[in-house]
């Protein structure tokens, strides 16, 4: 199966081609979905954002955010082929100095790493579409723990449009939700951390 063609849509690296991970399990976000998501986020939320990209895949979402003005990004992905693609894409776009990559399972990363010195203001959560809602709910719960998110942080969940939805933490508000074919995007504003 041919690898999907990826590109940066806008910003300082706009038009730059990206490498998709080897193998057939990758499901990169389509240009249509990316354009809609970044229009919904707006420039103010992206400008100087501190970004956490979970289930980063090719890194295309984080790289799009960096291209549009995010200050920095941490990308978490467990698949070695995907991590190799992320590293190539960061180098090709010149964002390697503004991004870090961790090759870990997302649950292990959030459960084992200390929260960052400066909490994240933007999170992309793009698990495989067959990830159970309970697993996504668990990750959202881990993010709600003290130290991970800045007050009012934006959390974006991309998942399959079918199946049961995850449960967002009670203090969070879903501010925008759209379906695009088999993709559902949910944008939430994080409330106060939970202990």
C-alpha positions as CSV (number, residue, x, y, z in Angstrom):
1,X,0.0,0.0,0.0
2,X,1.3,3.4,-0.9
3,X,2.1,5.9,1.8
4,X,-0.3,8.8,2.0
5,X,1.0,12.2,0.8
6,X,1.3,14.7,3.6
7,X,2.1,18.4,3.6
8,X,2.1,21.5,5.8
9,X,-0.8,23.6,4.8
10,X,0.1,27.1,6.0
11,X,2.6,29.2,8.0
12,X,6.4,29.4,7.7
13,X,6.7,25.8,6.4
14,X,3.5,26.0,4.2
15,X,3.6,23.7,1.2
16,X,6.5,21.5,2.6
17,X,6.0,17.8,2.0
18,X,6.1,15.5,5.0
19,X,7.1,11.8,5.2
20,X,4.4,9.3,6.3
21,X,5.4,6.5,8.6
22,X,6.3,3.2,7.0
23,X,3.7,0.4,7.3
24,X,-0.1,0.4,6.8
25,X,-1.4,1.3,10.3
26,X,-0.9,5.1,10.0
27,X,-4.0,7.2,9.4
28,X,-2.8,10.7,8.8
29,X,-5.3,13.6,9.3
30,X,-6.5,14.7,5.9
31,X,-5.9,18.3,4.7
32,X,-9.7,19.0,4.9
33,X,-9.8,18.0,8.5
34,X,-6.6,19.9,9.3
35,X,-7.8,23.1,7.6
36,X,-11.1,23.0,9.6
37,X,-9.4,22.3,12.9
38,X,-6.8,25.1,12.5
39,X,-9.5,27.5,11.4
40,X,-11.5,26.6,14.5
41,X,-8.5,27.0,16.8
42,X,-7.6,30.4,15.3
43,X,-4.3,32.2,15.4
44,X,-4.6,33.5,19.0
45,X,-4.7,29.9,20.4
46,X,-1.7,28.8,18.3
47,X,0.5,31.8,18.8
48,X,3.2,30.9,21.3
49,X,1.3,27.7,22.3
50,X,3.1,25.1,24.3
51,X,1.9,21.9,22.6
52,X,1.6,18.2,23.6
53,X,0.9,15.9,20.7
54,X,-0.2,12.4,21.9
55,X,-0.3,9.5,19.4
56,X,1.7,11.8,17.1
57,X,1.9,9.5,14.1
58,X,3.9,11.5,11.4
59,X,3.9,14.6,13.6
60,X,1.9,16.5,10.9
61,X,-0.5,18.1,13.4
62,X,2.3,19.4,15.7
63,X,4.3,20.6,12.7
64,X,1.3,22.4,11.3
65,X,0.9,24.2,14.7
66,X,4.7,25.0,14.8
67,X,4.5,26.4,11.3
68,X,1.6,28.6,12.4
69,X,3.4,30.0,15.4
70,X,3.3,27.5,18.3
71,X,6.4,28.1,20.5
72,X,7.2,24.5,21.1
73,X,6.0,20.9,21.0
74,X,6.5,17.6,22.7
75,X,5.4,14.7,20.5
76,X,4.7,11.3,22.1
77,X,4.5,8.2,19.9
78,X,5.3,4.5,20.6
79,X,5.8,3.2,17.0
80,X,9.4,3.3,16.0
81,X,8.6,3.8,12.3
82,X,6.4,6.8,13.2
83,X,9.1,8.2,15.5
84,X,11.6,8.0,12.6
85,X,9.1,9.8,10.3
86,X,8.6,12.5,13.0
87,X,12.3,13.1,13.3
88,X,12.7,13.3,9.5
89,X,9.8,15.8,9.3
90,X,11.0,18.0,12.1
91,X,14.4,18.1,10.4
92,X,12.9,18.8,6.9
93,X,10.8,21.7,8.3
94,X,13.5,23.2,10.5
95,X,11.5,22.7,13.7
96,X,13.8,20.3,15.4
97,X,15.0,23.0,17.8
98,X,11.4,23.7,18.9
99,X,10.2,20.2,19.4
100,X,11.0,17.1,21.4
101,X,10.0,13.5,20.7
102,X,9.4,10.7,23.2
103,X,9.1,7.1,22.0
104,X,6.7,5.8,24.7
105,X,3.1,4.5,25.1
106,X,0.9,7.6,25.9
107,X,-0.5,6.1,29.1
108,X,3.0,5.2,30.3
109,X,4.3,8.7,29.4
110,X,1.5,10.5,31.3
111,X,1.6,8.0,34.2
112,X,5.4,7.9,34.6
113,X,6.8,11.2,33.6
114,X,6.6,14.3,35.9
115,X,4.4,17.1,34.6
116,X,6.4,19.7,32.7
117,X,7.8,22.8,34.4
118,X,5.5,24.9,32.2
119,X,2.1,23.3,31.6
120,X,0.8,22.8,28.1
121,X,-1.7,25.2,26.6
122,X,-2.7,23.0,23.6
123,X,-3.0,19.2,23.3
124,X,-3.6,17.0,20.3
125,X,-4.9,13.5,21.1
126,X,-5.2,11.5,17.9
127,X,-5.3,7.8,18.9
128,X,-5.9,4.9,16.4
129,X,-9.6,4.8,15.5
130,X,-10.0,1.4,17.1
131,X,-8.9,2.7,20.5
132,X,-11.7,2.0,23.0
133,X,-13.5,5.0,24.4
134,X,-12.5,3.9,27.9
135,X,-8.8,4.2,27.0
136,X,-9.3,7.7,25.6
137,X,-11.2,8.6,28.7
138,X,-8.3,7.3,30.9
139,X,-5.8,9.5,28.9
140,X,-8.1,12.6,29.3
141,X,-8.2,11.8,33.1
142,X,-4.4,11.7,33.2
143,X,-4.2,15.0,31.5
144,X,-6.6,16.5,34.0
145,X,-4.1,15.8,36.9
146,X,-2.3,18.8,38.3
147,X,0.6,20.2,36.3
148,X,-0.1,18.9,32.8
149,X,-2.4,21.7,31.5
150,X,-2.4,25.5,31.9
151,X,-5.7,27.0,33.0
152,X,-8.1,27.1,30.0
153,X,-5.9,24.9,27.9
154,X,-7.3,23.6,24.6
155,X,-7.5,19.8,24.1
156,X,-8.3,18.4,20.7
157,X,-9.5,14.8,20.3
158,X,-9.6,13.2,16.8
159,X,-11.2,9.8,16.7
160,X,-13.5,7.6,14.6
161,X,-17.0,9.0,14.2
162,X,-18.6,5.6,15.1
163,X,-18.6,3.9,18.4
164,X,-19.0,5.2,22.0
165,X,-17.6,8.7,22.8
166,X,-15.0,9.1,25.5
167,X,-16.0,10.9,28.7
168,X,-14.3,14.3,29.2
169,X,-13.4,15.4,32.7
170,X,-16.4,17.1,34.5
171,X,-14.7,20.5,34.7
172,X,-14.0,20.6,30.9
173,X,-16.3,22.1,28.3
174,X,-16.6,20.8,24.7
175,X,-16.5,24.1,22.7
176,X,-16.6,22.7,19.1
177,X,-17.3,19.4,17.5
178,X,-17.5,18.4,13.9
179,X,-17.7,15.1,11.9
180,X,-15.8,14.7,8.6
181,X,-16.6,11.3,7.0
182,X,-15.3,8.7,9.5
183,X,-13.4,11.4,11.5
184,X,-14.8,13.2,14.6
185,X,-13.0,16.2,16.0
186,X,-13.8,17.5,19.5
187,X,-12.3,20.6,20.9
188,X,-12.5,21.1,24.7
189,X,-11.4,23.8,27.1
190,X,-9.8,22.3,30.2
191,X,-11.1,23.3,33.6
192,X,-9.4,23.1,37.0
193,X,-7.1,20.1,37.5
194,X,-8.3,17.1,39.4
195,X,-6.3,15.5,42.2
